[in-house]
């Protein structure tokens, strides 16, 4: 197991469209384990492969539901949203946008088809908070970030904060 480096805005890999996974081998399983470990260590509730520098359609998710129950570790390979319904508005953050929290409007209920690490087809119906997390992670696989889902004014402010933060980090590293 290994912790992977989480890429932050404006790393160009975050803008890449992730490629379909075709090989369900030991390398994939190792990557999923490393992504899970990296997510838990952050700590985070979801992580897409782009965020660790690998533009492949892989996400890991582990969310505590509103009723306190935990989903457990979910690993979705090649996920697709095949049905949407209603809307849900919630606060979202992102490990690639450190310190940023913003309200985002999402579909309230979605049906997702994906594969598991064995390559078997899976289908899940999720709603509300969990559905928002799924949509957030699937956005990553399409190169889409929270900055793209907010108003231009809030986007400009967020980009400014993130750029300043990056500069400060670079200055400290010297
Ligand atoms: Co994110």
Backbone and ligand atoms as CSV (ligand in chain L), in Angstrom:
chain,resi,resn,atom,element,x,y,z
A,1,UNK,N,N,0.849,-1.194,0.000
A,1,UNK,CA,C,0.000,0.000,0.000
A,1,UNK,C,C,0.880,1.238,0.000
A,2,UNK,N,N,0.377,2.241,-0.632
A,2,UNK,CA,C,1.176,3.473,-0.709
A,2,UNK,C,C,0.247,4.670,-0.781
A,3,UNK,N,N,0.695,5.745,-0.161
A,3,UNK,CA,C,-0.052,6.996,-0.291
A,3,UNK,C,C,0.355,7.668,-1.597
A,4,UNK,N,N,-0.633,8.140,-2.320
A,4,UNK,CA,C,-0.370,8.797,-3.598
A,4,UNK,C,C,-0.434,10.312,-3.403
A,5,UNK,N,N,0.240,11.017,-4.271
A,5,UNK,CA,C,0.236,12.469,-4.163
A,5,UNK,C,C,-1.039,13.033,-4.791
A,6,UNK,N,N,-1.769,13.835,-4.030
A,6,UNK,CA,C,-3.005,14.422,-4.552
A,6,UNK,C,C,-2.689,15.691,-5.331
A,7,UNK,N,N,-3.107,15.707,-6.580
A,7,UNK,CA,C,-2.874,16.864,-7.446
A,7,UNK,C,C,-3.890,17.944,-7.142
A,8,UNK,N,N,-3.416,19.176,-7.119
A,8,UNK,CA,C,-4.321,20.287,-6.828
A,8,UNK,C,C,-4.390,21.258,-8.001
A,9,UNK,N,N,-5.454,22.013,-8.025
A,9,UNK,CA,C,-5.685,23.048,-9.031
A,9,UNK,C,C,-4.488,23.982,-9.089
A,10,UNK,N,N,-3.980,24.394,-10.257
A,10,UNK,CA,C,-4.492,24.109,-11.614
A,10,UNK,C,C,-3.729,23.012,-12.349
A,11,UNK,N,N,-3.370,21.934,-11.699
A,11,UNK,CA,C,-2.670,20.836,-12.370
A,11,UNK,C,C,-3.484,20.377,-13.602
A,12,UNK,N,N,-2.864,20.358,-14.782
A,12,UNK,CA,C,-3.615,20.046,-16.016
A,12,UNK,C,C,-4.236,18.643,-16.045
A,13,UNK,N,N,-3.702,17.712,-15.250
A,13,UNK,CA,C,-4.285,16.356,-15.260
A,13,UNK,C,C,-5.743,16.386,-14.766
A,14,UNK,N,N,-6.068,17.391,-13.948
A,14,UNK,CA,C,-7.436,17.512,-13.434
A,14,UNK,C,C,-8.424,17.876,-14.547
A,15,UNK,N,N,-7.896,18.361,-15.666
A,15,UNK,CA,C,-8.735,18.762,-16.802
A,15,UNK,C,C,-8.817,17.687,-17.868
A,16,UNK,N,N,-8.076,16.596,-17.662
A,16,UNK,CA,C,-8.071,15.545,-18.677
A,16,UNK,C,C,-9.312,14.676,-18.577
A,17,UNK,N,N,-9.789,14.247,-19.729
A,17,UNK,CA,C,-10.895,13.299,-19.757
A,17,UNK,C,C,-10.301,11.911,-19.541
A,18,UNK,N,N,-10.768,11.244,-18.517
A,18,UNK,CA,C,-10.169,9.956,-18.147
A,18,UNK,C,C,-10.525,8.870,-19.161
A,19,UNK,N,N,-9.577,7.987,-19.403
A,19,UNK,CA,C,-9.775,6.908,-20.373
A,19,UNK,C,C,-10.461,5.707,-19.725
A,20,UNK,N,N,-11.191,4.968,-20.535
A,20,UNK,CA,C,-11.880,3.769,-20.072
A,20,UNK,C,C,-10.861,2.722,-19.600
A,21,UNK,N,N,-11.184,2.050,-18.509
A,21,UNK,CA,C,-10.328,0.960,-18.017
A,21,UNK,C,C,-10.712,-0.316,-18.748
A,22,UNK,N,N,-9.713,-0.984,-19.314
A,22,UNK,CA,C,-10.015,-2.215,-20.064
A,22,UNK,C,C,-9.404,-3.455,-19.420
A,23,UNK,N,N,-8.361,-3.233,-18.614
A,23,UNK,CA,C,-7.683,-4.365,-17.979
A,23,UNK,C,C,-8.042,-4.412,-16.495
A,24,UNK,N,N,-8.662,-5.514,-16.096
A,24,UNK,CA,C,-9.034,-5.668,-14.687
A,24,UNK,C,C,-8.036,-6.626,-14.040
A,25,UNK,N,N,-6.833,-6.094,-13.821
A,25,UNK,CA,C,-5.736,-6.933,-13.361
A,25,UNK,C,C,-5.264,-6.524,-11.961
A,26,UNK,N,N,-4.145,-7.094,-11.552
A,26,UNK,CA,C,-3.600,-6.794,-10.215
A,26,UNK,C,C,-3.198,-5.329,-10.082
A,27,UNK,N,N,-2.720,-4.735,-11.168
A,27,UNK,CA,C,-2.321,-3.325,-11.133
A,27,UNK,C,C,-3.519,-2.440,-10.788
A,28,UNK,N,N,-4.661,-2.776,-11.375
A,28,UNK,CA,C,-5.876,-2.002,-11.092
A,28,UNK,C,C,-6.245,-2.133,-9.616
A,29,UNK,N,N,-6.197,-3.374,-9.108
A,29,UNK,CA,C,-6.561,-3.598,-7.697
A,29,UNK,C,C,-5.613,-2.854,-6.766
A,30,UNK,N,N,-4.324,-2.845,-7.120
A,30,UNK,CA,C,-3.347,-2.133,-6.288
A,30,UNK,C,C,-3.635,-0.632,-6.312
A,31,UNK,N,N,-3.939,-0.112,-7.510
A,31,UNK,CA,C,-4.234,1.313,-7.624
A,31,UNK,C,C,-5.465,1.687,-6.792
A,32,UNK,N,N,-6.503,0.843,-6.866
A,32,UNK,CA,C,-7.725,1.111,-6.098
A,32,UNK,C,C,-7.420,1.108,-4.592
A,33,UNK,N,N,-6.594,0.159,-4.147
A,33,UNK,CA,C,-6.221,0.112,-2.720
A,33,UNK,C,C,-5.437,1.363,-2.323
A,34,UNK,N,N,-4.516,1.770,-3.185
A,34,UNK,CA,C,-3.718,2.969,-2.891
A,34,UNK,C,C,-4.593,4.228,-2.904
A,35,UNK,N,N,-5.536,4.282,-3.835
A,35,UNK,CA,C,-6.444,5.434,-3.877
A,35,UNK,C,C,-7.292,5.488,-2.608
A,36,UNK,N,N,-7.769,4.321,-2.160
A,36,UNK,CA,C,-8.587,4.279,-0.943
A,36,UNK,C,C,-7.759,4.751,0.249
A,37,UNK,N,N,-6.548,4.266,0.346
A,37,UNK,CA,C,-5.686,4.652,1.460
A,37,UNK,C,C,-5.425,6.161,1.444
A,38,UNK,N,N,-5.192,6.684,0.240
A,38,UNK,CA,C,-4.933,8.115,0.079
A,38,UNK,C,C,-6.164,8.935,0.479
A,39,UNK,N,N,-7.344,8.442,0.077
A,39,UNK,CA,C,-8.600,9.130,0.425
A,39,UNK,C,C,-8.804,9.139,1.940
A,40,UNK,N,N,-8.612,7.993,2.594
A,40,UNK,CA,C,-8.830,7.925,4.045
A,40,UNK,C,C,-7.811,8.797,4.786
A,41,UNK,N,N,-6.584,8.835,4.291
A,41,UNK,CA,C,-5.532,9.597,4.970
A,41,UNK,C,C,-5.756,11.100,4.848
A,42,UNK,N,N,-6.419,11.521,3.766
A,42,UNK,CA,C,-6.511,12.965,3.467
A,42,UNK,C,C,-7.076,13.828,4.604
A,43,UNK,N,N,-8.230,13.571,5.250
A,43,UNK,CA,C,-9.207,12.552,4.901
A,43,UNK,C,C,-10.214,13.110,3.910
A,44,UNK,N,N,-10.766,12.207,3.101
A,44,UNK,CA,C,-11.775,12.608,2.128
A,44,UNK,C,C,-12.847,11.550,2.039
A,45,UNK,N,N,-13.920,11.842,1.278
A,45,UNK,CA,C,-15.034,10.900,1.137
A,45,UNK,C,C,-15.126,10.361,-0.290
A,46,UNK,N,N,-14.267,10.905,-1.160
A,46,UNK,CA,C,-14.248,10.427,-2.536
A,46,UNK,C,C,-12.964,10.867,-3.210
A,47,UNK,N,N,-12.524,10.069,-4.172
A,47,UNK,CA,C,-11.293,10.414,-4.890
A,47,UNK,C,C,-11.367,9.806,-6.288
A,48,UNK,N,N,-11.040,10.622,-7.277
A,48,UNK,CA,C,-11.007,10.139,-8.661
A,48,UNK,C,C,-9.551,9.976,-9.084
A,49,UNK,N,N,-9.307,9.055,-10.012
A,49,UNK,CA,C,-7.926,8.736,-10.392
A,49,UNK,C,C,-7.170,9.944,-10.933
A,50,UNK,N,N,-7.865,10.841,-11.642
A,50,UNK,CA,C,-7.173,12.062,-12.136
A,50,UNK,C,C,-6.496,12.795,-10.986
A,51,UNK,N,N,-7.128,12.737,-9.814
A,51,UNK,CA,C,-6.620,13.500,-8.675
A,51,UNK,C,C,-5.301,12.953,-8.136
A,52,UNK,N,N,-4.959,11.728,-8.540
A,52,UNK,CA,C,-3.652,11.197,-8.163
A,52,UNK,C,C,-2.780,11.039,-9.403
A,53,UNK,N,N,-3.138,11.770,-10.466
A,53,UNK,CA,C,-2.271,11.848,-11.635
A,53,UNK,C,C,-2.464,10.747,-12.656
A,54,UNK,N,N,-3.583,10.015,-12.566
A,54,UNK,CA,C,-3.827,8.910,-13.501
A,54,UNK,C,C,-5.182,9.130,-14.180
A,55,UNK,N,N,-5.151,9.444,-15.466
A,55,UNK,CA,C,-6.394,9.780,-16.168
A,55,UNK,C,C,-7.111,8.522,-16.645
A,56,UNK,N,N,-7.593,7.749,-15.671
A,56,UNK,CA,C,-8.383,6.547,-15.965
A,56,UNK,C,C,-9.695,6.640,-15.207
A,57,UNK,N,N,-10.727,5.988,-15.741
A,57,UNK,CA,C,-12.064,6.111,-15.157
A,57,UNK,C,C,-12.226,5.226,-13.916
A,58,UNK,N,N,-11.682,5.735,-12.818
A,58,UNK,CA,C,-11.731,5.012,-11.537
A,58,UNK,C,C,-12.073,6.012,-10.438
A,59,UNK,N,N,-13.067,5.676,-9.602
A,59,UNK,CA,C,-13.313,6.495,-8.423
A,59,UNK,C,C,-13.487,5.595,-7.196
A,60,UNK,N,N,-13.065,6.125,-6.065
A,60,UNK,CA,C,-13.354,5.451,-4.796
A,60,UNK,C,C,-14.164,6.423,-3.940
A,61,UNK,N,N,-15.094,5.853,-3.195
A,61,UNK,CA,C,-16.017,6.655,-2.394
A,61,UNK,C,C,-16.267,5.926,-1.072
A,62,UNK,N,N,-16.308,6.668,0.018
A,62,UNK,CA,C,-16.776,6.108,1.291
A,62,UNK,C,C,-17.429,7.241,2.061
A,63,UNK,N,N,-18.735,7.157,2.160
A,63,UNK,CA,C,-19.518,8.276,2.667
A,63,UNK,C,C,-20.318,7.857,3.895
A,64,UNK,N,N,-20.379,8.744,4.859
A,64,UNK,CA,C,-21.280,8.556,5.996
A,64,UNK,C,C,-22.622,9.182,5.620
A,65,UNK,N,N,-23.685,8.399,5.637
A,65,UNK,CA,C,-25.013,8.904,5.274
A,65,UNK,C,C,-25.582,9.784,6.379
A,66,UNK,N,N,-26.676,10.472,6.049
A,66,UNK,CA,C,-27.315,11.360,7.024
A,66,UNK,C,C,-27.769,10.594,8.272
A,67,UNK,N,N,-28.116,9.320,8.109
A,67,UNK,CA,C,-28.561,8.523,9.259
A,67,UNK,C,C,-27.389,7.923,10.045
A,68,UNK,N,N,-26.154,8.300,9.685
A,68,UNK,CA,C,-24.989,7.837,10.425
A,68,UNK,C,C,-24.377,6.558,9.875
A,69,UNK,N,N,-25.107,5.882,8.998
A,69,UNK,CA,C,-24.563,4.641,8.427
A,69,UNK,C,C,-23.484,4.986,7.401
A,70,UNK,N,N,-22.594,4.039,7.180
A,70,UNK,CA,C,-21.474,4.266,6.275
A,70,UNK,C,C,-21.643,3.399,5.033
A,71,UNK,N,N,-21.298,3.927,3.870
A,71,UNK,CA,C,-21.451,3.111,2.654
A,71,UNK,C,C,-20.413,1.995,2.617
A,72,UNK,N,N,-19.287,2.180,3.320
A,72,UNK,CA,C,-18.162,1.274,3.128
A,72,UNK,C,C,-17.445,1.689,1.862
A,73,UNK,N,N,-16.342,1.052,1.583
A,73,UNK,CA,C,-15.555,1.448,0.423
A,73,UNK,C,C,-16.222,1.007,-0.880
A,74,UNK,N,N,-16.508,1.990,-1.731
A,74,UNK,CA,C,-17.055,1.705,-3.057
A,74,UNK,C,C,-15.984,2.042,-4.081
A,75,UNK,N,N,-15.704,1.120,-4.969
A,75,UNK,CA,C,-14.770,1.396,-6.066
A,75,UNK,C,C,-15.544,1.225,-7.361
A,76,UNK,N,N,-15.654,2.306,-8.120
A,76,UNK,CA,C,-16.402,2.254,-9.369
A,76,UNK,C,C,-15.440,2.446,-10.532
A,77,UNK,N,N,-15.486,1.506,-11.454
A,77,UNK,CA,C,-14.648,1.572,-12.642
A,77,UNK,C,C,-15.569,1.872,-13.834
A,78,UNK,N,N,-15.161,2.799,-14.669
A,78,UNK,CA,C,-15.955,3.203,-15.841
A,78,UNK,C,C,-17.399,3.573,-15.476
A,79,UNK,N,N,-17.605,4.406,-14.466
A,79,UNK,CA,C,-18.987,4.713,-14.063
A,79,UNK,C,C,-19.707,5.625,-15.067
A,80,UNK,N,N,-20.990,5.382,-15.204
A,80,UNK,CA,C,-21.847,6.196,-16.087
A,80,UNK,C,C,-23.133,6.501,-15.353
A,81,UNK,N,N,-23.576,7.739,-15.462
A,81,UNK,CA,C,-24.901,8.088,-14.940
A,81,UNK,C,C,-25.898,7.806,-16.055
A,82,UNK,N,N,-26.846,6.910,-15.794
A,82,UNK,CA,C,-27.761,6.521,-16.867
A,82,UNK,C,C,-29.175,7.044,-16.653
A,83,UNK,N,N,-29.449,7.580,-15.448
A,83,UNK,CA,C,-30.779,8.117,-15.197
A,83,UNK,C,C,-30.666,9.203,-14.130
A,84,UNK,N,N,-31.384,10.276,-14.295
A,84,UNK,CA,C,-31.328,11.356,-13.302
A,84,UNK,C,C,-32.744,11.815,-12.965
A,85,UNK,N,N,-32.877,12.373,-11.772
A,85,UNK,CA,C,-34.193,12.821,-11.333
A,85,UNK,C,C,-34.024,13.882,-10.247
A,86,UNK,N,N,-34.855,14.897,-10.270
A,86,UNK,CA,C,-34.928,15.866,-9.190
A,86,UNK,C,C,-33.651,16.655,-8.982
A,87,UNK,N,N,-33.564,17.321,-7.826
A,87,UNK,CA,C,-32.340,18.054,-7.524
A,87,UNK,C,C,-32.009,18.027,-6.044
A,88,UNK,N,N,-30.749,18.293,-5.774
A,88,UNK,CA,C,-30.241,18.285,-4.404
A,88,UNK,C,C,-29.168,19.359,-4.320
A,89,UNK,N,N,-29.268,20.195,-3.315
A,89,UNK,CA,C,-28.261,21.241,-3.139
A,89,UNK,C,C,-27.519,20.988,-1.839
A,90,UNK,N,N,-26.209,20.909,-1.913
A,90,UNK,CA,C,-25.411,20.683,-0.709
A,90,UNK,C,C,-24.050,21.334,-0.826
A,91,UNK,N,N,-23.391,21.430,0.340
A,91,UNK,CA,C,-22.031,21.979,0.391
A,91,UNK,C,C,-21.047,20.933,-0.108
A,92,UNK,N,N,-20.138,21.340,-0.953
A,92,UNK,CA,C,-19.113,20.413,-1.431
A,92,UNK,C,C,-17.727,21.010,-1.289
A,93,UNK,N,N,-16.796,20.141,-1.004
A,93,UNK,CA,C,-15.390,20.508,-1.007
A,93,UNK,C,C,-14.680,19.549,-1.942
A,94,UNK,N,N,-13.389,19.744,-2.124
A,94,UNK,CA,C,-12.650,18.885,-3.036
A,94,UNK,C,C,-11.196,18.842,-2.604
A,95,UNK,N,N,-10.617,17.641,-2.545
A,95,UNK,CA,C,-9.219,17.513,-2.123
A,95,UNK,C,C,-8.273,18.240,-3.082
A,96,UNK,N,N,-8.734,18.497,-4.307
A,96,UNK,CA,C,-7.888,19.201,-5.277
A,96,UNK,C,C,-8.075,20.714,-5.226
A,97,UNK,N,N,-9.021,21.159,-4.393
A,97,UNK,CA,C,-9.256,22.600,-4.213
A,97,UNK,C,C,-9.195,22.878,-2.708
A,98,UNK,N,N,-7.999,22.792,-2.127
A,98,UNK,CA,C,-7.882,22.836,-0.663
A,98,UNK,C,C,-8.506,24.096,-0.058
A,99,UNK,N,N,-9.297,23.868,0.996
A,99,UNK,CA,C,-9.884,24.989,1.730
A,99,UNK,C,C,-11.169,25.530,1.140
A,100,UNK,N,N,-11.550,25.078,-0.037
A,100,UNK,CA,C,-12.749,25.615,-0.682
A,100,UNK,C,C,-13.985,24.772,-0.340
A,101,UNK,N,N,-15.078,25.459,-0.044
A,101,UNK,CA,C,-16.365,24.824,0.234
A,101,UNK,C,C,-17.392,25.632,-0.526
A,102,UNK,N,N,-18.268,24.981,-1.252
A,102,UNK,CA,C,-19.250,25.765,-1.981
A,102,UNK,C,C,-20.530,24.973,-2.198
A,103,UNK,N,N,-21.638,25.697,-2.272
A,103,UNK,CA,C,-22.927,25.061,-2.473
A,103,UNK,C,C,-23.091,24.729,-3.954
A,104,UNK,N,N,-23.495,23.504,-4.216
A,104,UNK,CA,C,-23.615,23.048,-5.606
A,104,UNK,C,C,-24.968,22.378,-5.793
A,105,UNK,N,N,-25.595,22.687,-6.948
A,105,UNK,CA,C,-26.864,22.033,-7.272
A,105,UNK,C,C,-26.588,20.791,-8.114
A,106,UNK,N,N,-27.118,19.671,-7.684
A,106,UNK,CA,C,-26.918,18.387,-8.376
A,106,UNK,C,C,-28.271,17.725,-8.610
A,107,UNK,N,N,-28.254,16.622,-9.362
A,107,UNK,CA,C,-29.460,15.803,-9.442
A,107,UNK,C,C,-29.693,15.161,-8.083
A,108,UNK,N,N,-30.955,14.984,-7.711
A,108,UNK,CA,C,-31.288,14.439,-6.408
A,108,UNK,C,C,-31.240,12.925,-6.345
A,109,UNK,N,N,-31.394,12.306,-7.514
A,109,UNK,CA,C,-31.465,10.851,-7.565
A,109,UNK,C,C,-30.833,10.410,-8.874
A,110,UNK,N,N,-29.919,9.469,-8.799
A,110,UNK,CA,C,-29.304,8.999,-10.047
A,110,UNK,C,C,-29.171,7.475,-10.048
A,111,UNK,N,N,-29.129,6.949,-11.258
A,111,UNK,CA,C,-28.807,5.533,-11.435
A,111,UNK,C,C,-27.436,5.489,-12.104
A,112,UNK,N,N,-26.536,4.719,-11.500
A,112,UNK,CA,C,-25.174,4.642,-12.016
A,112,UNK,C,C,-24.861,3.207,-12.421
A,113,UNK,N,N,-24.299,3.062,-13.609
A,113,UNK,CA,C,-23.779,1.767,-14.030
A,113,UNK,C,C,-22.268,1.868,-14.053
A,114,UNK,N,N,-21.621,0.818,-13.599
A,114,UNK,CA,C,-20.165,0.816,-13.544
A,114,UNK,C,C,-19.695,-0.623,-13.556
A,115,UNK,N,N,-18.380,-0.801,-13.381
A,115,UNK,CA,C,-17.826,-2.136,-13.189
A,115,UNK,C,C,-17.110,-2.148,-11.850
A,116,UNK,N,N,-17.017,-3.323,-11.244
A,116,UNK,CA,C,-16.215,-3.433,-10.023
A,116,UNK,C,C,-14.779,-3.804,-10.416
A,117,UNK,N,N,-13.910,-3.984,-9.419
A,117,UNK,CA,C,-12.503,-4.250,-9.757
A,117,UNK,C,C,-12.302,-5.583,-10.484
A,118,UNK,N,N,-13.320,-6.439,-10.422
A,118,UNK,CA,C,-13.239,-7.719,-11.145
A,118,UNK,C,C,-13.718,-7.565,-12.590
A,119,UNK,N,N,-14.275,-6.402,-12.905
A,119,UNK,CA,C,-14.789,-6.190,-14.258
A,119,UNK,C,C,-16.258,-6.543,-14.406
A,120,UNK,N,N,-16.902,-6.913,-13.267
A,120,UNK,CA,C,-18.325,-7.258,-13.329
A,120,UNK,C,C,-19.181,-5.996,-13.360
A,121,UNK,N,N,-20.275,-6.051,-14.107
A,121,UNK,CA,C,-21.196,-4.924,-14.193
A,121,UNK,C,C,-21.920,-4.741,-12.867
A,122,UNK,N,N,-22.005,-3.492,-12.419
A,122,UNK,CA,C,-22.801,-3.209,-11.231
A,122,UNK,C,C,-23.716,-2.031,-11.535
A,123,UNK,N,N,-24.801,-1.942,-10.798
A,123,UNK,CA,C,-25.742,-0.844,-10.989
A,123,UNK,C,C,-26.191,-0.380,-9.610
A,124,UNK,N,N,-26.220,0.921,-9.397
A,124,UNK,CA,C,-26.605,1.452,-8.087
A,124,UNK,C,C,-27.568,2.609,-8.253
A,125,UNK,N,N,-28.573,2.654,-7.387
A,125,UNK,CA,C,-29.463,3.806,-7.311
A,125,UNK,C,C,-29.087,4.565,-6.052
A,126,UNK,N,N,-28.716,5.811,-6.203
A,126,UNK,CA,C,-28.330,6.598,-5.031
A,126,UNK,C,C,-29.051,7.934,-5.054
A,127,UNK,N,N,-29.210,8.524,-3.869
A,127,UNK,CA,C,-29.890,9.814,-3.826
A,127,UNK,C,C,-29.243,10.778,-2.850
A,128,UNK,N,N,-29.674,12.023,-3.003
A,128,UNK,CA,C,-29.267,13.124,-2.133
A,128,UNK,C,C,-27.759,13.225,-1.972
A,129,UNK,N,N,-27.283,13.231,-0.699
A,129,UNK,CA,C,-25.880,13.494,-0.439
A,129,UNK,C,C,-24.958,12.517,-1.182
A,130,UNK,N,N,-25.294,11.235,-1.104
A,130,UNK,CA,C,-24.464,10.227,-1.767
A,130,UNK,C,C,-24.484,10.427,-3.289
A,131,UNK,N,N,-25.652,10.778,-3.812
A,131,UNK,CA,C,-25.758,11.040,-5.257
A,131,UNK,C,C,-24.881,12.225,-5.653
A,132,UNK,N,N,-24.815,13.233,-4.776
A,132,UNK,CA,C,-23.984,14.415,-5.046
A,132,UNK,C,C,-22.500,14.020,-5.081
A,133,UNK,N,N,-22.103,13.146,-4.152
A,133,UNK,CA,C,-20.700,12.690,-4.126
A,133,UNK,C,C,-20.380,11.923,-5.416
A,134,UNK,N,N,-21.280,11.045,-5.821
A,134,UNK,CA,C,-21.070,10.305,-7.074
A,134,UNK,C,C,-20.902,11.286,-8.244
A,135,UNK,N,N,-21.790,12.292,-8.311
A,135,UNK,CA,C,-21.729,13.233,-9.430
A,135,UNK,C,C,-20.433,14.045,-9.392
A,136,UNK,N,N,-19.997,14.400,-8.198
A,136,UNK,CA,C,-18.745,15.144,-8.038
A,136,UNK,C,C,-17.565,14.320,-8.582
A,137,UNK,N,N,-17.520,13.047,-8.198
A,137,UNK,CA,C,-16.395,12.203,-8.622
A,137,UNK,C,C,-16.459,11.902,-10.123
A,138,UNK,N,N,-17.654,11.690,-10.646
A,138,UNK,CA,C,-17.782,11.421,-12.082
A,138,UNK,C,C,-17.426,12.680,-12.882
A,139,UNK,N,N,-17.731,13.847,-12.337
A,139,UNK,CA,C,-17.274,15.110,-12.940
A,139,UNK,C,C,-15.761,15.095,-13.125
A,140,UNK,N,N,-15.039,14.659,-12.085
A,140,UNK,CA,C,-13.570,14.623,-12.165
A,140,UNK,C,C,-13.102,13.832,-13.389
A,141,UNK,N,N,-13.781,12.704,-13.652
A,141,UNK,CA,C,-13.371,11.851,-14.770
A,141,UNK,C,C,-13.587,12.540,-16.112
A,142,UNK,N,N,-14.435,13.563,-16.108
A,142,UNK,CA,C,-14.662,14.344,-17.325
A,142,UNK,C,C,-13.878,15.648,-17.319
A,143,UNK,N,N,-12.976,15.793,-16.356
A,143,UNK,CA,C,-12.164,17.012,-16.282
A,143,UNK,C,C,-12.906,18.214,-15.733
A,144,UNK,N,N,-14.024,17.950,-15.059
A,144,UNK,CA,C,-14.853,19.037,-14.538
A,144,UNK,C,C,-14.634,19.192,-13.025
A,145,UNK,N,N,-14.460,20.445,-12.592
A,145,UNK,CA,C,-14.213,20.745,-11.172
A,145,UNK,C,C,-15.309,21.650,-10.624
A,146,UNK,N,N,-15.328,21.775,-9.300
A,146,UNK,CA,C,-16.320,22.657,-8.675
A,146,UNK,C,C,-16.272,24.067,-9.263
A,147,UNK,N,N,-15.077,24.528,-9.622
A,147,UNK,CA,C,-14.957,25.892,-10.178
A,147,UNK,C,C,-15.795,26.068,-11.435
A,148,UNK,N,N,-16.095,24.966,-12.105
A,148,UNK,CA,C,-16.886,25.053,-13.336
A,148,UNK,C,C,-18.383,25.073,-13.060
A,149,UNK,N,N,-18.761,24.776,-11.829
A,149,UNK,CA,C,-20.183,24.620,-11.503
A,149,UNK,C,C,-20.730,25.801,-10.701
A,150,UNK,N,N,-19.935,26.856,-10.565
A,150,UNK,CA,C,-20.395,28.010,-9.796
A,150,UNK,C,C,-20.484,29.237,-10.687
A,151,UNK,N,N,-21.050,30.316,-10.176
A,151,UNK,CA,C,-21.232,31.529,-10.986
A,151,UNK,C,C,-19.866,32.128,-11.327
A,152,UNK,N,N,-19.786,32.866,-12.427
A,152,UNK,CA,C,-18.509,33.460,-12.845
A,152,UNK,C,C,-17.860,34.317,-11.756
A,153,UNK,N,N,-18.662,35.010,-10.986
A,153,UNK,CA,C,-18.123,35.872,-9.938
A,153,UNK,C,C,-17.455,35.028,-8.845
A,154,UNK,N,N,-18.167,33.991,-8.396
A,154,UNK,CA,C,-17.603,33.119,-7.359
A,154,UNK,C,C,-16.415,32.336,-7.908
A,155,UNK,N,N,-16.469,32.014,-9.211
A,155,UNK,CA,C,-15.373,31.278,-9.838
A,155,UNK,C,C,-14.097,32.127,-9.812
A,156,UNK,N,N,-14.238,33.405,-10.174
A,156,UNK,CA,C,-13.078,34.299,-10.209
A,156,UNK,C,C,-12.447,34.403,-8.818
A,157,UNK,N,N,-13.302,34.519,-7.791
A,157,UNK,CA,C,-12.802,34.649,-6.416
A,157,UNK,C,C,-12.100,33.371,-5.982
A,158,UNK,N,N,-12.691,32.228,-6.336
A,158,UNK,CA,C,-12.095,30.940,-5.936
A,158,UNK,C,C,-10.742,30.743,-6.613
A,159,UNK,N,N,-10.676,31.074,-7.904
A,159,UNK,CA,C,-9.416,30.908,-8.647
A,159,UNK,C,C,-8.327,31.788,-8.044
A,160,UNK,N,N,-8.724,32.990,-7.640
A,160,UNK,CA,C,-7.761,33.933,-7.064
A,160,UNK,C,C,-7.201,33.367,-5.752
A,161,UNK,N,N,-8.105,32.847,-4.894
A,161,UNK,CA,C,-7.645,32.272,-3.616
A,161,UNK,C,C,-6.707,31.098,-3.851
A,162,UNK,N,N,-7.077,30.225,-4.803
A,162,UNK,CA,C,-6.282,29.026,-5.052
A,162,UNK,C,C,-4.919,29.371,-5.647
A,163,UNK,N,N,-4.897,30.372,-6.519
A,163,UNK,CA,C,-3.634,30.783,-7.144
A,163,UNK,C,C,-2.714,31.395,-6.098
A,164,UNK,N,N,-3.297,32.200,-5.203
A,164,UNK,CA,C,-2.506,32.828,-4.142
A,164,UNK,C,C,-1.900,31.745,-3.237
A,165,UNK,N,N,-2.761,30.763,-2.876
A,165,UNK,CA,C,-2.322,29.659,-2.022
A,165,UNK,C,C,-1.150,28.894,-2.657
A,166,UNK,N,N,-1.263,28.657,-3.949
A,166,UNK,CA,C,-0.241,27.922,-4.701
A,166,UNK,C,C,1.088,28.699,-4.658
A,167,UNK,N,N,0.985,30.014,-4.867
A,167,UNK,CA,C,2.188,30.867,-4.866
A,167,UNK,C,C,2.859,30.845,-3.505
A,168,UNK,N,N,2.037,30.906,-2.450
A,168,UNK,CA,C,2.587,30.891,-1.094
A,168,UNK,C,C,3.310,29.585,-0.807
A,169,UNK,N,N,2.697,28.476,-1.280
A,169,UNK,CA,C,3.312,27.162,-1.088
A,169,UNK,C,C,4.638,27.075,-1.842
A,170,UNK,N,N,4.651,27.614,-3.049
A,170,UNK,CA,C,5.878,27.587,-3.864
A,170,UNK,C,C,6.972,28.407,-3.180
A,171,UNK,N,N,6.571,29.522,-2.592
A,171,UNK,CA,C,7.540,30.387,-1.899
A,171,UNK,C,C,8.110,29.679,-0.674
A,172,UNK,N,N,7.221,28.965,0.043
A,172,UNK,CA,C,7.686,28.224,1.240
A,172,UNK,C,C,8.641,27.102,0.871
A,173,UNK,N,N,8.385,26.498,-0.296
A,173,UNK,CA,C,9.185,25.346,-0.719
A,173,UNK,C,C,10.610,25.745,-1.122
A,174,UNK,N,N,10.791,27.023,-1.440
A,174,UNK,CA,C,12.120,27.460,-1.888
A,174,UNK,C,C,13.122,27.555,-0.743
L,1,CO,CO,CO,-13.125,16.584,-5.947
